[in-house]
Amino acid sequence: MTFLQELIIAIVQGITEFLPISSSGHLILIPKLTDFPDQGPLIDVAVHVGSLLAIILYFRKDVMGLARGGFASVGLGKDREQRRLFWFILIGTIPAVLAGLFIKMGGYLEGFRSTDLVATNLIVFGILLGLADKFGKHTKAYEDMNLKDAVLVGIAQAMALIPGTSRSGATMTAARALGYGRVESARFSFLLAIPAVAGAGLLAALDLSEATAQMQQDALVSGILTFFTALATMMFLMNFLKKASMMVFVVYRVLLGVGLLVLL
């Protein structure tokens, strides 16, 4: 890939990963709307790892808390609250792991790279996001997470493996429907992403070890550029959700989906 393609992919991924508008869907659209060749699933995962590092840095206090919970689970510490949250995050990741393995082992990745599929999911899940945000209560914080909520939001995250759905959009939709506030829904969503994206990154690393030197370089550069874009986007979104609704994202998703169905 050229540096321009790497830069565009990084900017698109960094912005769309955290906004509830589907990063995978937008990545698929890049070669459809430009003269660039399809970057392929491997680069897509590499830029998701760049986003993951941005999550870890931004939510470093929460990540450290979850780490303490992990240590407490094996007898190294007594932080019961963080141990509880650690296990709920871990359990909430299981649906996405199982779905991801099924898709990868079944060879369904390429079949998902369809413009019509992206467009349909943008519209359907955009409307669901709007309904959940409008009628969802604001009674729960991340610390109020329980097993049922973790599993339900985890199932939503698994559904988001289909492009156009949006991982952050699906998980925030589920969290808002369960009564979490907008900022808390985003916080819950991003922390739940850590083990899921880390797992996908590990699988990609195995594939990348067998890739060409040029492909490895493309993945590295794209991932680094994405990290900086993602970090800036996350800072914007967390401040935006303190004073605004998600309706702007709903409108964008529906308009983009309809436009794709009509024009492509």
C-alpha positions, 0 to 999 in steps of 0.5 A: 500500500502507498503511505496515502492509503495507509494514512486514509485507512488510519484516519477512517479507522481511528474516527469510526472505531469509537463513533457508533458508525461502524469502522469495519463498514467504512474500511470496506467502503474505502476500496469501493469509493477510491482507486485503492486496492482492498487492504484485506482483513489483516490490515483491518485487524492491525488498525483495530489493534492500534485502536486498542492501544488508544483505549488502554491509554485513555482508560488506563485507570480502569485498565489498572483496576481490571488488572488488580481484579485479575491478580485478585482472582488468583490470590494476589490481592483482595480487591473484590470489587475489581475482581467482580468487574474483571470477571464480568468483562471477561465473561462478556467477551466470550460471545464475541470470541466464539463468534469470531472463531466461527467466522474465521474457521468457517472462512466467512470473512470475505463473504462479509465484505459486501456493500449491501450488507454494510448499508443494511446494517448501518440503517437497521442498527442505526435506528436501534441505537436511536431508539435505545438512546431516546428511551433508555434510562440513565440509572446505571454506571459502569461499576453497577455492571452485573452478570446479566448486563455483561452477557447481553452487551457481550452478545451485542458485541458478537453481533457487531462482527458483521460489518456495518453493525458497529461494535461500539454502536451495538454495545452502546445500544445494548448498554443504553437499553439496559439503563446505563448513561451515555458516557457510562455506556461508552466506558462499558463498551470500550473496556469490553472491547479490550479482550475481544480486540486483543484476541483478534490481534493475537490471531492476526499476529499469527497470520502476519508472521507468515505475511510478506515483509511489505505486508508487515510494514503496512500493518505496522504503519497503519496501526501506529497512525490509527493509534493517534487518530483513535486517541483524539477521537475518543477524547472528543466522543467522551466529552461530546456524550456529556452534553449531546445525544447520539442522534447525529450518529443515527442520522449519519448512519441512515443517510449513508446506508440509504445512499449506498443502497441507491448509488452502489 
